[in-house]
Amino acid sequence: MKFAAVALMSVTLTGCVAAWGQSYKIEFASSTSITINYDPAFTNIGALQSVAQENCDKYKKDALPQASASAGWGLRTISFLCVNRS
């Protein structure tokens, strides 16, 4: 029984990665901000900071974390502002 629960959980968790093709999905990106949906079981904040910084680099800006919230089904959303470099 325990094996079946672990197998079901594994399939459930990998469903998000399979649907996106990776552990996160950029929901919105512009010269002023970026919002990313992610699965915390498969990625970490450091990796998401790098993704955000890549976006902000296009505009010669730095990514500054703003907010993180639950998005349902164990997923989370994080937002970053793109701010002028000092």
N, CA, C and O atoms as a MOPAC input file, in Angstrom:
PM7 MOZYME 1SCF
protein

 N      0.82200 1    -1.18200 1     0.00000 1
 C      0.00000 1     0.00000 1     0.00000 1
 C      0.86700 1     1.24700 1     0.00000 1
 O      0.59900 1     2.19800 1    -0.73300 1
 N      1.91200 1     1.23900 1     0.82800 1
 C      2.79400 1     2.39700 1     0.90300 1
 C      3.45700 1     2.66000 1    -0.45300 1
 O      3.58100 1     3.81600 1    -0.86000 1
 N      3.88000 1     1.61900 1    -1.14900 1
 C      4.49900 1     1.76800 1    -2.45900 1
 C      3.53600 1     2.42600 1    -3.44500 1
 O      3.94100 1     3.28500 1    -4.22800 1
 N      2.27100 1     2.03000 1    -3.41200 1
 C      1.27400 1     2.59900 1    -4.32100 1
 C      1.09400 1     4.09100 1    -4.05200 1
 O      0.94400 1     4.86900 1    -4.99400 1
 N      1.10500 1     4.50000 1    -2.79800 1
 C      0.95500 1     5.92500 1    -2.45600 1
 C      2.16400 1     6.71800 1    -2.93400 1
 O      2.01300 1     7.82500 1    -3.45100 1
 N      3.36900 1     6.15900 1    -2.76600 1
 C      4.57700 1     6.83000 1    -3.23200 1
 C      4.57200 1     6.93100 1    -4.74700 1
 O      4.93500 1     7.97200 1    -5.29400 1
 N      4.16800 1     5.86800 1    -5.43800 1
 C      4.10700 1     5.88800 1    -6.89800 1
 C      3.10600 1     6.91900 1    -7.38400 1
 O      3.38400 1     7.64300 1    -8.34000 1
 N      1.94500 1     7.00000 1    -6.74600 1
 C      0.93400 1     7.97900 1    -7.12800 1
 C      1.45500 1     9.39300 1    -6.89800 1
 O      1.25400 1    10.27000 1    -7.73900 1
 N      2.11700 1     9.62400 1    -5.77300 1
 C      2.66300 1    10.94000 1    -5.48500 1
 C      3.73200 1    11.31200 1    -6.50900 1
 O      3.79400 1    12.46100 1    -6.94600 1
 N      4.55600 1    10.37500 1    -6.88700 1
 C      5.59200 1    10.61500 1    -7.87800 1
 C      4.98900 1    11.01200 1    -9.22100 1
 O      5.46000 1    11.95300 1    -9.85900 1
 N      3.96500 1    10.31200 1    -9.64800 1
 C      3.29300 1    10.63000 1   -10.90900 1
 C      2.64300 1    11.99600 1   -10.82300 1
 O      2.71200 1    12.77400 1   -11.77500 1
 N      2.01800 1    12.30000 1    -9.70500 1
 C      1.36400 1    13.59000 1    -9.52400 1
 C      2.37400 1    14.72200 1    -9.58700 1
 O      2.13500 1    15.71700 1   -10.27100 1
 N      3.49200 1    14.59400 1    -8.89500 1
 C      4.49800 1    15.64400 1    -8.88000 1
 C      5.14900 1    15.84500 1   -10.23100 1
 O      5.40900 1    16.98200 1   -10.62400 1
 N      5.41600 1    14.77300 1   -10.94800 1
 C      6.08000 1    14.91300 1   -12.23300 1
 C      5.13300 1    15.41900 1   -13.30300 1
 O      5.58400 1    15.83000 1   -14.37200 1
 N      3.83800 1    15.40000 1   -13.04700 1
 C      2.88000 1    15.90100 1   -14.03000 1
 C      3.10700 1    17.35800 1   -14.35900 1
 O      2.96700 1    17.75300 1   -15.51700 1
 N      3.45400 1    18.17000 1   -13.37700 1
 C      3.68400 1    19.59500 1   -13.60200 1
 C      4.92400 1    19.80800 1   -14.45500 1
 O      4.91500 1    20.62800 1   -15.37300 1
 N      5.97500 1    19.08300 1   -14.16100 1
 C      7.19500 1    19.21400 1   -14.94100 1
 C      6.93700 1    18.75800 1   -16.37200 1
 O      7.41500 1    19.39300 1   -17.31200 1
 N      6.19700 1    17.68000 1   -16.55300 1
 C      5.90900 1    17.17800 1   -17.90000 1
 C      5.06700 1    18.17700 1   -18.68500 1
 O      5.29300 1    18.38000 1   -19.87800 1
 N      4.10100 1    18.80000 1   -18.02200 1
 C      3.22700 1    19.75700 1   -18.71500 1
 C      4.00800 1    20.98600 1   -19.15700 1
 O      3.78000 1    21.50100 1   -20.25100 1
 N      4.93200 1    21.46500 1   -18.31800 1
 C      5.71600 1    22.64600 1   -18.66000 1
 C      6.98400 1    22.29100 1   -19.42300 1
 O      7.54200 1    23.13200 1   -20.12900 1
 N      7.44100 1    21.05700 1   -19.28700 1
 C      8.70100 1    20.66300 1   -19.87900 1
 C      9.90400 1    21.03800 1   -19.01800 1
 O     11.04200 1    20.73400 1   -19.37600 1
 N      9.65900 1    21.69300 1   -17.89200 1
 C     10.71100 1    22.04300 1   -16.94100 1
 C     10.07500 1    22.31900 1   -15.58600 1
 O      8.86300 1    22.16300 1   -15.43400 1
 N     10.86200 1    22.72300 1   -14.60600 1
 C     10.34600 1    22.87300 1   -13.24600 1
 C      9.67100 1    24.21600 1   -12.99800 1
 O      9.19000 1    24.46800 1   -11.89300 1
 N      9.62800 1    25.07700 1   -14.00500 1
 C      8.98400 1    26.37500 1   -13.86500 1
 C      8.38400 1    26.82600 1   -15.20200 1
 O      8.68200 1    26.26800 1   -16.25800 1
 N      7.53900 1    27.84200 1   -15.12200 1
 C      6.93700 1    28.41400 1   -16.32700 1
 C      6.85800 1    29.92500 1   -16.13300 1
 O      6.31700 1    30.39400 1   -15.13200 1
 N      7.38600 1    30.67500 1   -17.06800 1
 C      7.29700 1    32.13100 1   -17.01400 1
 C      5.89000 1    32.52300 1   -17.43900 1
 O      5.47400 1    32.26700 1   -18.56900 1
 N      5.16400 1    33.14500 1   -16.52000 1
 C      3.79000 1    33.58000 1   -16.79400 1
 C      3.75900 1    34.94700 1   -17.45600 1
 O      2.91200 1    35.20900 1   -18.31000 1
 N      4.68200 1    35.82200 1   -17.06600 1
 C      4.71800 1    37.17700 1   -17.60000 1
 C      6.14700 1    37.69100 1   -17.49100 1
 O      6.82300 1    37.45000 1   -16.49100 1
 N      6.60600 1    38.39600 1   -18.51500 1
 C      7.93300 1    39.00400 1   -18.46900 1
 C      7.91500 1    40.29500 1   -19.27100 1
 O      7.35800 1    40.35800 1   -20.36700 1
 N      8.53500 1    41.32400 1   -18.70300 1
 C      8.63500 1    42.61600 1   -19.39100 1
 C      9.90300 1    43.31300 1   -18.91600 1
 O     10.71900 1    42.72100 1   -18.20900 1
 N     10.06200 1    44.56000 1   -19.30200 1
 C     11.23400 1    45.32700 1   -18.88000 1
 C     11.13300 1    45.76300 1   -17.41800 1
 O     12.11800 1    46.21500 1   -16.83500 1
 N      9.94900 1    45.62800 1   -16.82600 1
 C      9.75900 1    46.07500 1   -15.43900 1
 C      9.57200 1    44.94500 1   -14.43600 1
 O      9.79700 1    45.14600 1   -13.24200 1
 N      9.16200 1    43.75300 1   -14.89200 1
 C      8.93200 1    42.65300 1   -13.94500 1
 C      8.86300 1    41.30500 1   -14.65600 1
 O      8.78300 1    41.21400 1   -15.88100 1
 N      8.89700 1    40.27300 1   -13.83500 1
 C      8.72500 1    38.89800 1   -14.32700 1
 C      7.99900 1    38.10500 1   -13.25200 1
 O      8.29000 1    38.24700 1   -12.06400 1
 N      7.05500 1    37.26900 1   -13.67000 1
 C      6.31500 1    36.39700 1   -12.76800 1
 C      6.51100 1    34.96400 1   -13.23900 1
 O      6.34700 1    34.65900 1   -14.42000 1
 N      6.86200 1    34.09000 1   -12.30800 1
 C      7.19100 1    32.69800 1   -12.62700 1
 C      6.35600 1    31.76400 1   -11.76300 1
 O      6.30200 1    31.92900 1   -10.54400 1
 N      5.70700 1    30.78600 1   -12.38000 1
 C      5.06900 1    29.67800 1   -11.66600 1
 C      6.11500 1    28.58300 1   -11.56200 1
 O      6.84900 1    28.32600 1   -12.51600 1
 N      6.18600 1    27.92700 1   -10.39000 1
 C      7.19000 1    26.88100 1   -10.23800 1
 C      6.72000 1    25.79800 1    -9.29000 1
 O      5.80700 1    25.98600 1    -8.48600 1
 N      7.37500 1    24.66200 1    -9.41200 1
 C      7.12600 1    23.52300 1    -8.54200 1
 C      8.28200 1    23.44300 1    -7.55500 1
 O      9.39000 1    23.07700 1    -7.94600 1
 N      8.05400 1    23.77600 1    -6.27800 1
 C      9.14700 1    23.78200 1    -5.30600 1
 C      9.78300 1    22.41100 1    -5.07800 1
 O     10.86900 1    22.32800 1    -4.50400 1
 N      9.13600 1    21.35400 1    -5.51100 1
 C      9.72800 1    20.02300 1    -5.38000 1
 C     10.84800 1    19.80700 1    -6.40300 1
 O     11.66200 1    18.89600 1    -6.25300 1
 N     10.88700 1    20.65300 1    -7.44900 1
 C     11.84900 1    20.43900 1    -8.52800 1
 C     12.76300 1    21.61800 1    -8.79800 1
 O     13.63600 1    21.52100 1    -9.66100 1
 N     12.59700 1    22.72300 1    -8.10000 1
 C     13.48500 1    23.87300 1    -8.29100 1
 C     13.58900 1    24.65300 1    -6.98900 1
 O     12.85000 1    24.39700 1    -6.03900 1
 N     14.51000 1    25.60700 1    -6.95400 1
 C     14.68800 1    26.41000 1    -5.75000 1
 C     14.73000 1    27.89200 1    -6.11200 1
 O     14.79600 1    28.25300 1    -7.28700 1
 N     14.69300 1    28.73000 1    -5.10600 1
 C     14.64600 1    30.17100 1    -5.31100 1
 C     15.89400 1    30.67300 1    -6.04200 1
 O     15.80200 1    31.59600 1    -6.85100 1
 N     17.03100 1    30.09100 1    -5.77500 1
 C     18.26800 1    30.50000 1    -6.45400 1
 C     18.17700 1    30.32300 1    -7.95700 1
 O     18.60300 1    31.19300 1    -8.71600 1
 N     17.62500 1    29.20200 1    -8.38900 1
 C     17.46200 1    28.95500 1    -9.82300 1
 C     16.47500 1    29.94500 1   -10.43200 1
 O     16.67500 1    30.41300 1   -11.55300 1
 N     15.41000 1    30.26400 1    -9.69700 1
 C     14.42000 1    31.21000 1   -10.19100 1
 C     14.98300 1    32.62400 1   -10.24900 1
 O     14.64200 1    33.39100 1   -11.14900 1
 N     15.84000 1    32.97400 1    -9.29800 1
 C     16.51200 1    34.27300 1    -9.32100 1
 C     17.34600 1    34.39800 1   -10.59600 1
 O     17.38100 1    35.46000 1   -11.21800 1
 N     18.01600 1    33.31300 1   -10.98100 1
 C     18.81500 1    33.31900 1   -12.21100 1
 C     17.94600 1    33.52400 1   -13.45000 1
 O     18.31700 1    34.26700 1   -14.35900 1
 N     16.78900 1    32.86100 1   -13.48000 1
 C     15.85300 1    33.02400 1   -14.60400 1
 C     15.38100 1    34.46900 1   -14.67400 1
 O     15.34500 1    35.06500 1   -15.75000 1
 N     15.02200 1    35.02800 1   -13.52900 1
 C     14.56400 1    36.41600 1   -13.48100 1
 C     15.68500 1    37.36600 1   -13.90400 1
 O     15.44600 1    38.32500 1   -14.63800 1
 N     16.89900 1    37.09900 1   -13.44400 1
 C     18.01900 1    37.97700 1   -13.79000 1
 C     18.30100 1    37.94400 1   -15.29000 1
 O     18.62800 1    38.97400 1   -15.87800 1
 N     18.17800 1    36.77600 1   -15.91200 1
 C     18.35000 1    36.68600 1   -17.36800 1
 C     17.37700 1    37.61400 1   -18.08400 1
 O     17.75100 1    38.30200 1   -19.03400 1
 N     16.12200 1    37.63200 1   -17.62600 1
 C     15.12700 1    38.51500 1   -18.23300 1
 C     15.51000 1    39.97900 1   -18.01300 1
 O     15.50200 1    40.76900 1   -18.95700 1
 N     15.83700 1    40.34000 1   -16.79400 1
 C     16.15000 1    41.73500 1   -16.47800 1
 C     17.45100 1    42.19700 1   -17.14700 1
 O     17.59100 1    43.37500 1   -17.47300 1
 N     18.40400 1    41.27600 1   -17.35300 1
 C     19.65600 1    41.61100 1   -18.03500 1
 C     19.40400 1    42.17200 1   -19.43400 1
 O     20.16300 1    43.01700 1   -19.90700 1
 N     18.35700 1    41.71500 1   -20.08700 1
 C     18.02400 1    42.20700 1   -21.43000 1
 C     17.81700 1    43.72200 1   -21.42600 1
 O     18.00300 1    44.38500 1   -22.44700 1
 N     17.43300 1    44.25700 1   -20.27800 1
 C     17.12900 1    45.67900 1   -20.14000 1
 C     18.16500 1    46.40000 1   -19.27500 1
 O     17.94700 1    47.52500 1   -18.82800 1
 N     19.31700 1    45.71300 1   -19.04700 1
 C     20.39000 1    46.25000 1   -18.21900 1
 C     19.88600 1    46.63100 1   -16.82000 1
 O     20.21100 1    47.69200 1   -16.28700 1
 N     19.07900 1    45.72700 1   -16.24500 1
 C     18.50300 1    45.92600 1   -14.91800 1
 C     18.79200 1    44.71600 1   -14.04300 1
 O     19.23100 1    43.67500 1   -14.53100 1
 N     18.54200 1    44.86200 1   -12.74500 1
 C     18.71200 1    43.77200 1   -11.78200 1
 C     17.35600 1    43.25400 1   -11.31400 1
 O     16.40300 1    44.02000 1   -11.17400 1
 N     17.27900 1    41.95000 1   -11.07400 1
 C     16.04500 1    41.31500 1   -10.59700 1
 C     15.98000 1    41.40800 1    -9.07600 1
 O     16.90100 1    40.98800 1    -8.37600 1
 N     14.88300 1    41.96200 1    -8.57800 1
 C     14.66600 1    42.12500 1    -7.14700 1
 C     13.41000 1    41.34900 1    -6.75100 1
 O     12.31900 1    41.67700 1    -7.21800 1
 N     13.54100 1    40.30200 1    -5.87900 1
 C     12.36700 1    39.51700 1    -5.48800 1
 C     11.30900 1    40.40100 1    -4.82600 1
 O     11.63500 1    41.29500 1    -4.04500 1
 N     10.02900 1    40.13700 1    -5.15000 1
 C      8.93800 1    40.93100 1    -4.61100 1
 C      7.97500 1    40.11100 1    -3.76500 1
 O      7.77200 1    40.40300 1    -2.58700 1
 N      7.38900 1    39.09300 1    -4.36100 1
 C      6.35000 1    38.33200 1    -3.65300 1
 C      6.38000 1    36.87800 1    -4.09400 1
 O      6.75900 1    36.54800 1    -5.21700 1
 N      5.96600 1    36.02100 1    -3.16700 1
 C      5.82700 1    34.60100 1    -3.44900 1
 C      4.51400 1    34.14100 1    -2.82200 1
 O      4.19000 1    34.51700 1    -1.69500 1
 N      3.76800 1    33.32900 1    -3.55300 1
 C      2.47000 1    32.88200 1    -3.04600 1
 C      2.16200 1    31.47900 1    -3.54800 1
 O      2.70600 1    31.03500 1    -4.55900 1
 N      1.29100 1    30.79400 1    -2.83600 1
 C      0.81000 1    29.48500 1    -3.27800 1
 C     -0.07200 1    29.67700 1    -4.49600 1
 O     -0.85500 1    30.62400 1    -4.57200 1
 N      0.06500 1    28.77100 1    -5.44400 1
 C     -0.71600 1    28.84600 1    -6.68000 1
 C     -1.65500 1    27.65000 1    -6.82300 1
 O     -2.30800 1    27.50800 1    -7.85700 1
 N     -1.73500 1    26.79600 1    -5.81700 1
 C     -2.58700 1    25.61000 1    -5.88500 1
 C     -1.82700 1    24.39300 1    -6.36500 1
 O     -0.81100 1    24.50800 1    -7.05200 1
 N     -2.32500 1    23.22900 1    -5.99900 1
 C     -1.74400 1    21.93500 1    -6.38200 1
 C     -0.27800 1    21.82500 1    -5.98500 1
 O      0.48400 1    21.11000 1    -6.63500 1
 N      0.12500 1    22.51700 1    -4.93400 1
 C      1.50500 1    22.44800 1    -4.46800 1
 C      2.45400 1    23.34500 1    -5.24000 1
 O      3.65000 1    23.36400 1    -4.95000 1
 N      1.95600 1    24.08100 1    -6.20600 1
 C      2.78300 1    24.98900 1    -6.98800 1
 C      2.84700 1    26.34500 1    -6.30600 1
 O      2.03100 1    26.65400 1    -5.43800 1
 N      3.82000 1    27.14900 1    -6.70300 1
 C      3.97000 1    28.50200 1    -6.15900 1
 C      4.20900 1    29.48300 1    -7.29800 1
 O      4.57400 1    29.09500 1    -8.40800 1
 N      3.99800 1    30.74700 1    -7.00600 1
 C      4.27400 1    31.83600 1    -7.93900 1
 C      5.22000 1    32.80000 1    -7.24500 1
 O      5.06500 1    33.09300 1    -6.05900 1
 N      6.21000 1    33.29400 1    -7.99700 1
 C      7.13000 1    34.29300 1    -7.46700 1
 C      7.25300 1    35.42200 1    -8.47900 1
 O      7.27000 1    35.19000 1    -9.68800 1
 N      7.33900 1    36.64600 1    -7.96900 1
 C      7.47500 1    37.82200 1    -8.83000 1
 C      8.76300 1    38.55800 1    -8.49600 1
 O      9.19400 1    38.59100 1    -7.34300 1
 N      9.36500 1    39.14200 1    -9.50900 1
 C     10.56900 1    39.94900 1    -9.38100 1
 C     10.35700 1    41.25800 1   -10.11800 1
 O      9.74200 1    41.28400 1   -11.18400 1
 N     10.86100 1    42.33500 1    -9.55700 1
 C     10.90100 1    43.61000 1   -10.26400 1
 C     12.23500 1    43.70600 1   -10.98400 1
 O     13.24200 1    43.19200 1   -10.49500 1
 N     12.25600 1    44.35300 1   -12.12900 1
 C     13.48800 1    44.67500 1   -12.82100 1
 C     13.79400 1    46.13700 1   -12.48700 1
 O     13.08600 1    47.04000 1   -12.93200 1
 N     14.85000 1    46.36500 1   -11.70100 1
 C     15.17900 1    47.70500 1   -11.23300 1
 C     16.47900 1    48.17800 1   -11.86300 1
 O     17.35800 1    47.37400 1   -12.17400 1
 N     16.59500 1    49.49400 1   -12.05100 1
 C     17.81300 1    50.06400 1   -12.60800 1
 C     19.00200 1    49.71600 1   -11.74800 1
 O     18.91700 1    49.71300 1   -10.52000 1
 N     20.11300 1    49.42200 1   -12.39900 1
 C     21.34100 1    49.11400 1   -11.67100 1
 C     21.91700 1    50.38200 1   -11.07100 1
 O     21.86300 1    51.45300 1   -11.67600 1
 N     22.46500 1    50.25000 1    -9.87800 1
 C     23.05200 1    51.42700 1    -9.20600 1
 C     24.47900 1    51.62500 1    -9.63900 1
 O     25.13900 1    52.56000 1    -9.18500 1

